[in-house]
Amino acid sequence: MNVHVFPKKDSKASIWSGGLTYEYMIYPKMAKYADRDFVFRISSATIEEVPSEFTKFKGYYRYLVMLDNGLEIEVNKEKKAYKQYEI
């Protein structure tokens, strides 16, 4: 198995409506986030604006993990709460 380390310092921040996001991996390598032609993507984001509207990823599964604290969110008019480190 090949293991790759993707340090945050080597990634560029992009702005989203609620803060900043850092892309660590996208597959396939030639895929472009803006084109939504990726199979999967790993990124981290800050949430600095409350409320915020998350980017919609129709046709994708999204997994959230809160690294600093919890998050209360509404998805399709359903309220959800994530605890720290909960997927």
Secondary structure by P-SEA (a helix, b strand, c coil): cbbbbbbcccbbbbbcccbbbbbccccccccccccccccccccccccccccccccccccbbbbbbbccbbbbbbcccbbbbbccccc
